[in-house]
């Protein structure tokens, strides 16, 4: 059993984020991936990711307890509904929760505490999202990324993945990892959605193995960056798109784990 992942993602005009996230989770070895979205968009998932299942976002506590990891945020909107869904996930998921994109923005806008009952919370902000959570200017985050990552991790007692040219992973104990893979071609729409899917898949698998959320975040950013490097070797950096990263994930895993 390679872990069950639930992905709460996608909305009108942004279902591609859900597709990319789900495909990335599957390519990263998740045993079962379910996308929670409006039923009107089920055909998008069935066509874009036929290996994934779908469910509505009218989730119960019992529903959420079935999953080893829940990712929330890609392609959502900064709305009260997103804030309510985030609260529901944090209050009831017993696995690892990965919070990204507008779920982070909703947490900042609606003052949702990033606290849960599960095996850990991983947040994946870019500099703008980090600034909103810290109530500072984005330039202040850029000026001292390491301090921002550690401050977020310690203030909220979460694992913080601060995305950027050199992605950082910080935990509440002050441990900081600076990623060494990746290239400028990965600064493309959807790359963050792919990263969320990779981390969620690893979180589900490592949760079953009893490993900490920090380990899955570090592994996720490394494999995500390596996939980008491998894709750029054959395609170049200029025209790299997020789907290329998904396609290269199995090769990245083959390079690292040998299968």
C-alpha positions as CSV (number, residue, x, y, z in Angstrom):
1,X,0.0,0.0,0.0
2,X,1.6,3.2,-1.2
3,X,-0.7,5.6,0.6
4,X,-4.0,7.4,-0.1
5,X,-3.9,11.0,-1.2
6,X,-6.8,13.4,-1.3
7,X,-6.4,16.6,-3.3
8,X,-8.8,19.5,-2.8
9,X,-8.1,21.6,-5.8
10,X,-9.5,23.3,-8.9
11,X,-12.2,25.8,-9.7
12,X,-13.7,27.5,-12.8
13,X,-10.9,28.4,-15.1
14,X,-8.2,26.6,-13.0
15,X,-8.9,22.9,-13.2
16,X,-5.5,22.5,-14.8
17,X,-4.0,22.9,-11.3
18,X,-6.0,20.0,-10.1
19,X,-5.0,17.8,-13.0
20,X,-1.3,18.7,-12.7
21,X,-1.3,18.1,-8.9
22,X,-3.1,14.7,-9.2
23,X,-0.8,13.5,-12.1
24,X,2.3,14.5,-10.1
25,X,1.0,12.6,-7.0
26,X,0.4,9.5,-9.1
27,X,3.8,9.7,-10.8
28,X,5.4,10.1,-7.4
29,X,4.1,6.7,-6.3
30,X,0.9,7.4,-4.5
31,X,-1.2,4.3,-4.3
32,X,-4.6,6.0,-4.6
33,X,-5.3,9.6,-5.6
34,X,-8.8,11.2,-5.2
35,X,-9.5,14.8,-6.4
36,X,-12.2,16.7,-4.4
37,X,-13.9,19.2,-6.7
38,X,-17.2,20.4,-7.9
39,X,-19.0,17.5,-9.6
40,X,-19.5,19.6,-12.7
41,X,-15.7,19.3,-13.2
42,X,-15.5,15.5,-12.7
43,X,-15.2,15.0,-16.5
44,X,-12.1,17.2,-16.5
45,X,-10.4,14.9,-14.0
46,X,-11.6,11.7,-15.7
47,X,-10.2,12.9,-19.0
48,X,-7.0,14.6,-17.6
49,X,-6.1,12.0,-15.0
50,X,-8.1,8.8,-15.7
51,X,-6.1,7.0,-13.0
52,X,-7.5,9.3,-10.3
53,X,-10.9,9.1,-8.5
54,X,-13.2,12.1,-7.9
55,X,-15.4,13.1,-5.0
56,X,-17.3,16.3,-4.1
57,X,-15.9,18.8,-1.6
58,X,-18.8,18.1,0.8
59,X,-16.5,16.1,2.9
60,X,-17.1,14.6,6.4
61,X,-14.7,14.0,9.2
62,X,-15.0,10.2,8.4
63,X,-14.1,10.9,4.8
64,X,-10.9,12.8,5.7
65,X,-9.7,10.1,8.1
66,X,-9.4,7.7,5.2
67,X,-6.4,9.5,3.8
68,X,-2.7,9.4,4.7
69,X,-2.2,12.9,3.2
70,X,-4.5,15.7,2.1
71,X,-3.3,18.5,-0.2
72,X,-5.5,21.6,-0.4
73,X,-5.1,24.8,-2.4
74,X,-4.1,24.4,-6.1
75,X,-6.5,26.2,-8.3
76,X,-8.9,27.2,-5.5
77,X,-10.1,30.8,-4.8
78,X,-9.4,33.0,-1.9
79,X,-13.0,32.7,-0.6
80,X,-14.9,31.9,2.7
81,X,-15.6,28.5,1.2
82,X,-11.9,27.8,0.8
83,X,-11.3,28.9,4.4
84,X,-14.1,26.7,5.7
85,X,-12.7,23.7,3.7
86,X,-9.2,24.3,5.1
87,X,-10.6,24.4,8.7
88,X,-12.5,21.2,8.1
89,X,-9.3,19.5,6.8
90,X,-7.1,20.7,9.6
91,X,-9.6,19.7,12.2
92,X,-10.2,16.2,10.9
93,X,-7.3,14.9,8.8
94,X,-5.3,12.4,10.8
95,X,-2.6,12.2,8.2
96,X,-0.3,14.9,6.8
97,X,-1.9,18.1,5.4
98,X,-0.2,20.0,2.6
99,X,-1.4,23.6,2.3
100,X,-0.7,25.5,-0.9
101,X,-1.7,28.5,-3.0
102,X,-5.1,30.1,-2.1
103,X,-5.6,27.8,0.9
104,X,-2.6,29.7,2.3
105,X,-4.1,33.0,1.2
106,X,-7.4,32.1,2.8
107,X,-5.6,31.2,6.0
108,X,-4.1,34.7,6.1
109,X,-7.2,36.5,5.0
110,X,-9.6,34.7,7.3
111,X,-7.2,34.2,10.2
112,X,-7.4,30.4,10.1
113,X,-4.9,28.9,12.5
114,X,-2.5,26.4,10.8
115,X,-3.0,23.8,13.5
116,X,-4.3,20.3,13.1
117,X,-4.8,16.9,14.7
118,X,-2.8,14.9,12.2
119,X,0.8,13.8,11.6
120,X,2.0,17.2,10.5
121,X,1.3,20.2,8.3
122,X,3.4,21.3,5.4
123,X,2.9,24.8,3.9
124,X,4.3,25.6,0.5
125,X,4.3,29.4,0.0
126,X,6.0,31.5,-2.6
127,X,7.4,34.8,-1.4
128,X,4.1,36.7,-1.8
129,X,2.1,34.1,0.2
130,X,4.8,34.0,2.8
131,X,4.6,37.7,3.2
132,X,0.9,37.6,3.7
133,X,1.2,35.0,6.4
134,X,4.0,37.0,8.1
135,X,2.2,40.3,7.6
136,X,5.2,41.9,6.0
137,X,6.1,43.1,2.5
138,X,7.3,40.6,-0.1
139,X,10.5,42.4,-0.4
140,X,11.3,41.7,3.2
141,X,10.9,38.0,2.5
142,X,13.2,38.3,-0.5
143,X,15.8,40.1,1.6
144,X,16.1,37.2,4.1
145,X,14.5,34.1,2.8
146,X,16.1,31.8,5.4
147,X,14.7,33.9,8.3
148,X,11.3,34.0,6.7
149,X,11.1,30.2,6.3
150,X,12.3,29.5,9.8
151,X,10.0,32.2,11.3
152,X,7.0,30.7,9.5
153,X,7.9,27.2,10.6
154,X,8.4,28.2,14.2
155,X,5.4,30.6,14.5
156,X,2.9,28.1,13.2
157,X,4.7,24.9,14.2
158,X,4.6,23.5,10.7
159,X,7.1,22.5,8.0
160,X,7.6,25.4,5.7
161,X,8.6,25.0,2.0
162,X,9.5,28.4,0.8
163,X,9.5,28.2,-3.0
164,X,12.0,30.1,-5.1
165,X,15.2,29.9,-7.1
166,X,16.7,28.0,-4.2
167,X,13.7,26.4,-2.4
168,X,14.1,26.2,1.4
169,X,12.5,23.7,3.8
170,X,12.4,24.6,7.5
171,X,10.9,22.8,10.5
172,X,9.8,24.2,13.9
173,X,13.1,23.1,15.5
174,X,15.0,25.5,13.2
175,X,16.4,22.8,10.9
176,X,16.8,24.3,7.4
177,X,17.4,22.5,4.1
178,X,18.4,24.4,1.0
179,X,17.5,22.5,-2.2
180,X,20.2,21.9,-4.8
181,X,18.2,20.7,-7.8
182,X,16.2,22.7,-10.3
183,X,16.7,25.4,-12.9
184,X,15.3,28.7,-14.1
185,X,13.1,26.9,-16.7
186,X,10.9,25.7,-13.8
187,X,9.6,29.2,-13.2
188,X,6.5,28.4,-15.2
189,X,2.8,28.2,-14.5
190,X,1.7,25.0,-12.7
191,X,5.2,24.0,-11.4
192,X,4.0,24.7,-7.9
193,X,0.9,22.5,-8.4
194,X,3.3,19.7,-9.5
195,X,5.4,20.2,-6.3
196,X,2.3,20.0,-4.1
197,X,1.4,16.7,-5.7
198,X,4.9,15.3,-5.3
199,X,5.1,16.3,-1.6
200,X,1.6,14.9,-0.9
201,X,2.5,11.6,-2.4
202,X,5.7,11.3,-0.4
203,X,3.9,12.5,2.7
204,X,1.3,9.7,2.3
205,X,4.0,7.1,1.8
206,X,6.3,8.3,4.6
207,X,3.4,8.7,7.0
208,X,2.8,5.0,6.6
209,X,6.5,4.4,7.3
210,X,6.4,6.6,10.4
211,X,8.7,9.3,9.0
212,X,8.3,13.0,9.7
213,X,6.6,15.5,7.4
214,X,10.0,17.3,7.1
215,X,11.4,14.2,5.3
216,X,8.7,14.2,2.7
217,X,9.0,17.9,2.1
218,X,12.8,17.6,1.5
219,X,12.4,14.5,-0.7
220,X,9.6,16.3,-2.6
221,X,11.5,19.4,-3.5
222,X,14.6,17.4,-4.4
223,X,12.8,15.1,-6.8
224,X,10.7,18.0,-8.2
225,X,13.9,19.9,-9.0
226,X,15.6,16.8,-10.4
227,X,12.7,16.2,-12.7
228,X,13.1,19.7,-13.9
229,X,16.8,19.2,-14.6
230,X,16.2,15.9,-16.4
231,X,13.4,17.5,-18.5
232,X,15.6,20.4,-19.4
233,X,18.4,18.1,-20.6
234,X,16.2,16.9,-23.5
235,X,13.9,19.9,-24.0
236,X,15.9,22.9,-22.9
237,X,14.8,25.4,-20.3
238,X,13.2,28.0,-22.5
239,X,10.1,26.0,-23.4
240,X,9.8,23.9,-20.3
241,X,6.2,23.6,-19.0
242,X,4.7,22.0,-15.9
243,X,3.6,18.9,-17.7
244,X,7.2,18.2,-18.7
245,X,8.1,18.0,-15.0
246,X,5.3,15.5,-14.3
247,X,6.6,13.3,-17.2
248,X,10.1,13.4,-15.8
249,X,9.3,12.4,-12.3
250,X,9.6,8.6,-12.9
251,X,13.1,9.2,-14.4
252,X,14.0,11.3,-11.4
253,X,12.9,8.5,-9.0
254,X,14.7,5.9,-11.1
255,X,17.9,7.9,-10.7
256,X,17.5,8.2,-7.0
257,X,15.9,4.9,-5.8
258,X,16.8,2.7,-8.8
259,X,13.3,1.6,-9.6
